[in-house]
Amino acid sequence: MQLKYRGCSYDSNSTSAQVAPSNPTLIYRGVKYQQNSAAPQLATSQRQTLTYRGSAYFAC
């Protein structure tokens, strides 16, 4: 795909990295522990009505 930024044209290089799942054992001050990967939070489909200084609006 041809892209342009500030007048300079370039081709995009769409590459994906392969990541192997791992659960490494880490050591901090002599104590070993397992690093937990964070679970992604799912977006809610509900729209919230918010109020700021008396004006109501919807959160994105």
Contacts in CASP RR format, 6 or more apart in sequence:
PFRMAT RR
TARGET T0000
AUTHOR 0000-0000-0000
METHOD contacts of the structure
MODEL  1
MQLKYRGCSYDSNSTSAQVAPSNPTLIYRGVKYQQNSAAPQLATSQRQTL
TYRGSAYFAC
1 11 0 8 1.000
1 12 0 8 1.000
1 14 0 8 1.000
2 9 0 8 1.000
2 10 0 8 1.000
2 11 0 8 1.000
3 9 0 8 1.000
3 10 0 8 1.000
3 11 0 8 1.000
3 12 0 8 1.000
4 10 0 8 1.000
23 34 0 8 1.000
23 35 0 8 1.000
23 36 0 8 1.000
23 37 0 8 1.000
24 34 0 8 1.000
24 35 0 8 1.000
25 32 0 8 1.000
25 33 0 8 1.000
25 34 0 8 1.000
26 32 0 8 1.000
26 33 0 8 1.000
26 34 0 8 1.000
26 35 0 8 1.000
27 33 0 8 1.000
47 58 0 8 1.000
47 59 0 8 1.000
48 58 0 8 1.000
48 59 0 8 1.000
49 56 0 8 1.000
49 57 0 8 1.000
49 58 0 8 1.000
49 59 0 8 1.000
50 56 0 8 1.000
50 57 0 8 1.000
50 58 0 8 1.000
50 59 0 8 1.000
51 57 0 8 1.000
END
